Amino acid sequence: MIIKHPYVSEKAAMGLEFDGKLQFFVDRKATKAQVAYEVEKMFDKKVTAVRTLMTMKGEKKAIVSFEDEKAGEEILSRLGIM
């Protein structure tokens, strides 16, 4: 499985509120295209961009932007986080 779990913090919540972006911890070997495909398949929302970064702990985090600005909030409510 490429996507491990969503990342929720104050900074991630601000990204969701202002830009409609969600953050996920993903497999270290996952590419941006694989992350976009998995998110679209899991949540049935069109992904426009994926940015990735490595944390200081060696985990890979993906920041996902959606075509619909409210898609991130809908996904988190479906997961029971918001």
MARKOLMAR-286193 format. One record per atom (N, C-alpha, C): x, y, z; residue in one letter. Coordinates in steps of 0.1 Angstrom, whole numbers, padded with zeros to 4 digits, always signed. Example, Ala and Ser with C-alpha at 12.3 -4.5 7.8 and 13.67 -1.06 7.14 Angstrom:
! residues 2
+0132-0057+0078A
+0123-0045+0078A
+0132-0033+0078A
+0128-0022+0071S
+0137-0011+0071S
+0129+0000+0079S
! end
This chain:
! residues 82
+0009-0012+0000M
+0000+0000+0000M
+0009+0012+0000M
+0006+0022-0009I
+0015+0033-0010I
+0012+0044+0000I
-0001+0046+0003I
-0005+0056+0013I
-0006+0050+0026I
+0001+0055+0036K
+0001+0049+0049K
-0011+0055+0058K
-0010+0069+0060H
-0021+0075+0067H
-0020+0090+0065H
-0031+0098+0067P
-0031+0112+0066P
-0023+0118+0077P
-0017+0130+0074Y
-0010+0137+0084Y
-0018+0149+0088Y
-0021+0151+0101V
-0029+0162+0106V
-0021+0169+0117V
-0019+0182+0114S
-0013+0191+0124S
-0018+0205+0122S
-0014+0214+0130E
-0019+0228+0128E
-0015+0233+0115E
-0002+0231+0111K
+0002+0236+0098K
-0005+0229+0086K
-0007+0216+0088A
-0015+0209+0077A
-0029+0214+0077A
-0035+0217+0088A
-0049+0222+0088A
-0050+0236+0081A
-0039+0244+0083M
-0039+0257+0076M
-0038+0255+0061M
-0030+0245+0057G
-0029+0242+0043G
-0042+0238+0037G
-0049+0230+0045L
-0062+0226+0040L
-0072+0237+0040L
-0072+0246+0050E
-0082+0257+0051E
-0079+0267+0040E
-0067+0271+0037F
-0064+0282+0028F
-0062+0277+0013F
-0056+0265+0012D
-0053+0260-0002D
-0060+0248-0006D
-0067+0241+0003G
-0074+0229+0000G
-0064+0217-0002G
-0053+0217+0004K
-0043+0206+0003K
-0043+0197+0015K
-0041+0184+0012L
-0041+0174+0022L
-0026+0168+0023L
-0022+0163+0034Q
-0009+0157+0036Q
-0011+0143+0040Q
-0002+0134+0034F
-0003+0120+0037F
+0012+0115+0039F
+0014+0106+0048F
+0026+0098+0049F
+0025+0087+0038F
+0035+0085+0030V
+0035+0076+0020V
+0047+0067+0020V
+0047+0056+0012D
+0059+0047+0012D
+0071+0055+0006D
+0082+0052+0011R
+0095+0059+0007R
+0098+0058-0008R
+0094+0047-0014K
+0097+0044-0028K
+0086+0049-0037K
+0075+0054-0032A
+0064+0059-0040A
+0068+0071-0049A
+0064+0071-0061T
+0065+0083-0070T
+0053+0092-0068T
+0055+0104-0074K
+0044+0114-0073K
+0032+0109-0081K
+0035+0102-0093A
+0024+0097-0101A
+0016+0086-0094A
+0024+0077-0087Q
+0017+0066-0079Q
+0009+0072-0068Q
+0013+0082-0061V
+0006+0088-0050V
-0007+0094-0056V
-0006+0102-0067A
-0018+0108-0073A
-0028+0097-0077A
-0023+0087-0083Y
-0032+0076-0088Y
-0039+0069-0076Y
-0032+0067-0065E
-0038+0060-0053E
-0048+0069-0047E
-0045+0082-0045V
-0055+0091-0039V
-0067+0093-0048V
-0066+0094-0061E
-0078+0094-0070E
-0086+0082-0069E
-0079+0070-0068K
-0086+0057-0067K
-0093+0056-0054K
-0087+0059-0043M
-0093+0058-0030M
-0104+0067-0027M
-0103+0080-0031F
-0113+0090-0027F
-0121+0095-0038F
-0119+0091-0051D
-0127+0095-0062D
-0127+0110-0064D
-0115+0116-0062K
-0114+0131-0064K
-0102+0133-0073K
-0103+0143-0082K
-0093+0146-0092K
-0081+0153-0085K
-0069+0148-0086V
-0057+0154-0081V
-0050+0163-0091V
-0047+0175-0088T
-0040+0184-0097T
-0025+0184-0095T
-0020+0182-0083A
-0005+0183-0081A
-0002+0175-0068A
+0010+0170-0068V
+0016+0163-0057V
+0030+0168-0055V
+0033+0172-0042R
+0046+0176-0038R
+0051+0166-0027R
+0063+0162-0028T
+0068+0153-0018T
+0080+0158-0010T
+0082+0154+0002L
+0093+0158+0010L
+0097+0146+0020L
+0109+0146+0024M
+0114+0137+0034M
+0115+0144+0047M
+0109+0138+0058T
+0110+0143+0071T
+0123+0141+0077T
+0126+0147+0088M
+0138+0145+0095M
+0139+0130+0101M
+0128+0124+0103K
+0128+0110+0108K
+0129+0100+0096K
+0130+0104+0084G
+0132+0095+0073G
+0119+0091+0067G
+0108+0097+0070E
+0095+0093+0064E
+0092+0102+0052E
+0085+0097+0043K
+0081+0105+0031K
+0067+0111+0033K
+0066+0123+0030K
+0053+0130+0032K
+0049+0136+0018K
+0036+0134+0014A
+0031+0139+0002A
+0021+0150+0005A
+0022+0161-0002I
+0012+0172-0001I
+0004+0172-0014I
-0009+0169-0013V
-0018+0167-0025V
-0027+0178-0027V
-0028+0184-0039S
-0037+0194-0042S
-0048+0188-0051S
-0060+0193-0049F
-0072+0188-0056F
-0078+0198-0066F
-0085+0193-0076E
-0092+0202-0085E
-0103+0210-0078E
-0111+0203-0070D
-0121+0209-0062D
-0115+0214-0049D
-0117+0226-0045E
-0111+0232-0033E
-0117+0225-0020E
-0129+0221-0021K
-0136+0215-0009K
-0133+0200-0008K
-0126+0194-0017A
-0123+0179-0017A
-0116+0175-0005A
-0106+0182+0000G
-0098+0179+0011G
-0107+0178+0024G
-0115+0188+0026E
-0124+0187+0038E
-0134+0176+0037E
-0139+0173+0025E
-0148+0161+0024E
-0141+0148+0027E
-0128+0147+0022I
-0121+0134+0025I
-0118+0133+0039I
-0114+0143+0046L
-0111+0142+0061L
-0124+0139+0068L
-0135+0145+0064S
-0148+0142+0071S
-0152+0127+0069S
-0149+0122+0057R
-0152+0108+0054R
-0143+0099+0062R
-0131+0103+0065L
-0122+0095+0073L
-0125+0096+0088L
-0133+0106+0092G
-0137+0108+0106G
-0127+0117+0113G
-0119+0124+0106I
-0108+0133+0113I
-0114+0147+0115I
-0122+0152+0107M
-0128+0166+0108M
-0142+0165+0111M
! end
